[in-house]
Amino acid sequence: QRGGGPDGSPGEVVPSLVAQGLAVPAWRTPQALVEVVGPAAGAVRAELLLVDHQLVELHRLACWPSAAPDARGAGGERERADPEAADGDGVAHLVDADEEGAPGGTAGAAALAFREQRAVLAPDGLTTCQPVTVRGHRLGVLLAEAPAPGAAVRACAEVLAAAAPAAALLLRQAAEGSDDVEVRRRSHVFSVAAEMQWDVLPPTEHRGPGVELAALVEPAYLATNDLFDWAVDDDVLTLALLEAAGEGLAAARAADLALAAVRHARRCGMALEEQAATADDVLRHRSGGHERVGAVLVRVDLRTGGASVVVAGEVPVLLWTAGGPDDADGGALEELDLPRGPALGDGDADDRSAAPLPVAAGERLVLASSGVLEARSPEDRPFGVAGLAEGLRRAVDVLDAPRLVARAVTDHAGGEVVRDATCFVVRWGDGVADAAPAGPQAGAAPGA
């Protein structure tokens, strides 16, 4: 059934994909997806790759025709192998294409498709790589190898483009009902504290009408202190970044408790000051004032673009002014001078008041935990606002900014981040959804 179904329409693959994806147990959904897509595209091979938590590697989640399960080491860690090897584990490092060490072949094409969110034809001239994305949340890449160049490649590309959005929704649903999808996307074993943190985090990326945002926590597999949150309801966008004092499980518990209290108050319709006061009360009641959490709480009216903020503690709030990679300086970054109250858990709720947030259309709000700005090099140099600005200037768009900042912090720290470092970048306003593709987009059709 080459071309997507009996009538040759690529759209016919979607009902089959949904039906098969929901008919199997959640853990088997990825394999069911490629078993539908491969034959529908008339392909000789189809694979589904899933990105890891650090947005560094793509891991092979499923393959059609079926291949042996990926090898794993002690503790469940994935064994490393050559991404291009037939019996490898399908890992493609997401380094920039112009840098030394960038993957070639199909691995490089898959990495490029993920980074640029467009269909990419691999150097073999047969394999199309299509990003798998839902509401801006980049999950991975779906690829299919055609039996011959020309029309067969175009047929594969059309089926992949039709199938990818449905595959993204099914993949996210499967991850909620199975450990297998979550475990197989990991490059390292999580600490217990990191399990706690990632279980309460929302999706790390979002793009929708009037809003685009992305966040990333490093070290992803050892995170303890930092949490972020966001929600879009009607014409209101709410944001939060929390940073607990201390480290380990105690810090993770404090951050989780503070976030739960903020969400509870927000969902009860409370204002920003009341959300902060609720979290403060809960922390003081539990620990007697021994647990403190820095926080930034933001509310944006998407109809007017107006925003307000409550800052508790010393969490930095920065403004990335209009600019981008095509500008001479990529825009400017400055820390905003905002009223600050005591950290959550310190009491004195009357000292925390909402203030206007001076962010204009086209500008980007940057929330960064102290682990970003205070990261130290082996020579004891702080990363600072200058390092953050340099990382942001390399970003193609908002979605890619936190990944590049995390990479810059890691490089600055000599390859290992020892303290939670979180970067949260947000842009809102008219035309934001049109500034970059809302989902998988192809340029010239592969094989054209």
Summary of the structure (lengths in Angstrom):
residues: 448
radius of gyration: 22.4
end to end distance: 21.3
largest distance: 70.2
contacts: 1649
relative contact order: 0.12
helix: 35%
strand: 25%
